[in-house]
Amino acid sequence: MQTKNQQIYGARTVIEAIESGRNIDKIWIDRKKNNPLIKELIYVAQQHHIPIQFVPEEKFFPYASKNHQGVLAKLSLIEYQSLENIVFDTFNKGQTPLILILDGVTDVRNFGAIARSAISAGVHAIVVEEKGSAEINEDAIKTSAGALLHVPVCREKSLLSTVRNLRNHGLKVVAATEKGSLSLFKSDLTLPLAIIMGSEEKGISPSILKAADEMCFIPMVGVIASLNVSVAAGVMLFECLRQRTEK
């Protein structure tokens, strides 16, 4: 684990870091830069599914003493894993896959709390999208009580494609949403499974909801009709664990 968010500068340096296998969270590029080396960097980053953000040159003013060439990258605190390999290995070991997909969860403390529940409930991997997901920083790792250093995290270019691929691999995909018509407690969660949790602001994307096999709601009483996403994830995951350990 890196002890802090380390940054590297310069197009060639970042390209070499990617090609040497360093895990990079994000790359910032001066939007005015468009030389061949920048184009090479963009290509290499896209091949490795690393998010790129094009920013104004003011972003680089604090780094004036560095030879940044309009490029800044942040090294990841974790090593991202291959979802396909995890699913294959899980089946190969005779285990029943349990994958947790986070669609638009951006709060780092929620992300950390979800990871803590995930590892305790036997989740084999947490899946996030390249863009629009919580940064895995020191706060996220601290909130997870270190779980993010142990539960595999997979970063995918498209969650919709990921859902479709998981279904093709024999996983049942369950979306947790108040729009669902099936109670969580009536869903069969003992099958090879992927659970989708959405953001508190927007929920799960409509296209991803449509691609799911089931839409389940968590039964509740009282005047509050919703749960914090980390709490809801915990309820979903531990109901899954209950069903699997009692079958």
N, C-alpha and C positions, 0 to 999 in steps of 0.2 A: 504493500500500500504506500502511496505517496503520503507524506505527512502534511502536505499543504497543496493547494492548487498551483501547480507549476506551469509556467508559461514559456513558450519558445517563440522566436521571432525569425522572420525572413522566409521567403518562398522556398529556396533550396533546402534550408534547414528543416522546414516542415515536411517537405516531400521526402527527405531522407528519413525523418522520424516515422512517417507512415509506412514507408517501404521496409523499415527495419522491424516493424511489428509493434511500435509504441501505440498505446491506446489513447486516442484523442477525442475529447468531448465535443469541441467545436472549433471552427476556424473563422476568424474575422478577416475580411479582405477590403481594402480601400476601394470603393466603388469606381474611382477614377483610374485604377490600374487595369491595364488590359494588354500587357506584353506577353510574349510567348511563354515565359516562365510561369506567369500567373495562370495562363490557360492550361499549362501542364499540371499545376497544382490542383486546379479545379477538377480536371479529369481524374487524377489520382485519388482525390478526396471522394469523388462520387463513386468510384470503383470500390472504395472501402466503406461506403455508406456513412461518411462523416458529415454532419451538418455544416453548411457554410452560410455565413451572414455577410452581406455586402453593406458596408457602413461608410459614413462620411469620414473624411480625413481627420476630423477633430477627435475621433476615437483614439488616434495614435499619438496625440499631443503629449500625454503623460509618459510616453515611451520614446521621447525625442532623442534620448542618449543612446538608444539601442539602434542597431542597424536593421530595422524591421522591414523595410522595403514595402510597407503597406500590408504586411501580413502578420497576424498574431494568432497563435493557437494555444489552447489550454489542454494540458495533459489530463487524462482521466484518472480518478482515484480508484477505479475498478477496471477489471478486464471484461469486456463484453464477450458473450458467448454466442455460438451458433445454435439457433433454435432447432433447426433440422437435425443437427447432431444430437441434441439433448433428447428430442422425441425418439429418435432411432435408438439411442442407448437405453432409454427408459424401457421401451418395448423389449429390447434385446435382453435386458436383465429380468424380464418377467414381471415388471412393475406396471402399474396403471398410471399413465401420465396425468398430471394435474398442472395445467398451465394457467397463469394469471395474466390477463391482458389489461393494461391501463391506457384508456383512451382519453387523452387531454388532461391527465392529472398533473398539475403544474406546481402545486405547493410542496416544497421539499420536506416539510414535517409530516404532511399526510403521506407522502411517498415513503418516508422512513418508517412510519408507524405501520403502513401496509406491509412493508418488507418484513417487519418483526413478526406480524401475524402469519405471513406467508411461510416463513421458514419453520414456524411452530406447527403449522397445519400440514406440512409435507409437500409444499409447492415445489415442483421441479424447475420452474423458470418463471421469471417475471418478464413480460414483453412490453416494450414502449416503442413509440414511433420516433423516427429521427428528429422530427421537428415538433414543437409544441408539447414537450414533456418536461417534467421536473428535472432540474439539474442535480446530478448526484454529487453533492458537495459534502463538506464536513458536517454541516447541520443535518443533512439527510442520513449520513452514516451514524451520527450520534443518536438521532431519534430512533433509528432502527436497532439500537443497542448492539451495533456491529453486524447485524444480519446481512446488510448489503455487501459485506466482505465474504459472505458464504453462499447466499442464494444466487444462482446464476441470473444475470440480467442480459436480455437480448434486445438489440436495437434494430428495428426493421424499418424499411423505407415506406411501406404501406401496410397499415393494419388490416385494411380490407383484403388485400392479397394474402396476408398472413392467416386471417380467419378462413378464407377459402382453402388455403393449403392445409391447414390443420384438419378441416373437414375431410379433405381428400385422403389424409393420413389416418382416418378413422376416429377422430376425436369429435365428441359432441360439444357444440359451442353454446354456452348459456350466457345470455346478456342479463345483467342485474339492472332492472329498471322499474320504476313505479308504473310504467306503461304496460307492464306485463299482465297477462291474464292467468298465469299459473303461479301458485304459491311455491316459494322456494322449498318448502317442506314436502311438496308433492312431486318434486322433480327427482329423477334418478341420477344421483351424482356419483354413483359407484362406477360408471363407465369411464373410459378414457375421456378426459374432460378439459375444456378451456373455459374459464370464466372471464367475462368482460366487465370491467368497472369503468364508469364514465366520470367526467369532471363534475364538480358540484354546480358549476354555472350552467353548463350546456348538456350535461349527461352524455350518453353514448351517441355518436354520429348516426344519423338516420340510415346511411348506406350500410353501416356495420350492424345496426340493429336488424336490418332486413336480411343480412347474410347469416344471422345466428339461427341455430336450430330451435331454441326456446327463448322466450323473454319471461323472466321470473321476477316476482316482487317479494319483498320481505314483509310479512304481515305485521302490522303495528296497531296499537290502540292509543288513544289520547289525542290531544290537540295538535301535536307536532307530527307532521306527515312525512318527514324525511330524516335521514341520518347523515352524519358526516361520512364522507367516502371511506375513510380509514376504518370507521366503525362498521359500516355496511360490508366492506370487504372481509372484515373479521367474522361477521355473522355468516356470510356466504361460505367462507373457507372452513369454518369449524362445523357447519352443518354437513359439508362434504366429508370432513374427517369423521364425524359421528356416523354417517351412513357407511363409510368404508370400514370402520373398525367394528361395527355391529352386524355387518352382513354375514 
